[in-house]
């Protein structure tokens, strides 16, 4: 019978998530991971493999701990979709101002730092962005009775891009006013698109 591992894997991963989230992949050394987790090098390697393998396990943990919780309201709400979008961005802004999202988003940071030369990181970032866009699209469909698929996809993509911009602004230390202004403009655009009849949102040749 093998010896028990002697540590809580999820708790260790939470420490590692925070390190990568705050300092990035390149800014997080194996020594820093060992110090934060209290695990020796041989045990760390035996449990998680090398730093890159540990990073992707931390990404999975981040999705479960942060992303799933953040998107739950958008994906599970069956009422006013636009209201769910407004509530989502309110939580994002409040989290940034309160310091809970001061490091931005690990997935956004991953896309910026790792995706250009690490295909696995690029794929993880793409999958994340597609999930976010799908959550926005689902909410828009519930909130826009006359929306066509092309317009829903376009607005959902816009909201996804705005969210990533907010994450970068949070990491750069912007305060509530400019962040809220960006959110207000995005929500106004989404609401305007939702209220326009389909024929008015399509080119004349197509609408006719």
C-alpha positions, 0 to 999 in steps of 0.5 A: 500500500502506498503512503498517503499523499499528506496534503489536500490536492484542491487546497494546493491547487487553489494556492497555485491558481492564485500564484499563476493568476497574480504573477503569470506563468513566467513570473511564477517560479517552482520555488515560489510554488514550493514555498506557497504550498509547503510541498517538497520538490520530489512530492510536488513533481510526483503529484503534479508533474512539471510546471507546465502540467501543473499550470494546466491543472491550475487552469482547470481548477480556476474554471471550476472555482471561478468561471463556473460560478461567474457564468452560472447566472447567465447559463442557468437564468431562465427569465430576463436574459438582458437582466441576467447580463446586467447583473453579471456585469454588476458583479464583475464591476463590484468584484474589480472595485472590491479587489476580488478580481484585481488580477483580471482573469487567469484565462485572459492572462493565459491568452495574452502571455502563453497563447502565442507560442503554446497551442494548448494554452491557445486552445484553453483560451479559445474554449473559454472565450467560446463558452463565455460568448455562448453564455451571453448568446443564450441570455440574449436569445432569452431577452430579444424576441426578434433577434436573428442568429447573426446579430446575437452572435455579433452582440455576444462577441462584443460583450465577450470582448468588453469583458476581456477588456475589463479584465485587463483594466482591472489588472492595470489598476483602473477604478470604478468610473472608467470600468463602469462607463465601458459596461454602460456603453456595452449594455446600451448597445446590447439593449438597442440591438435586442429592441430593433426589429430583425428587418431593420438590423439586416441589409435592405437587400436581405431584409426585402 
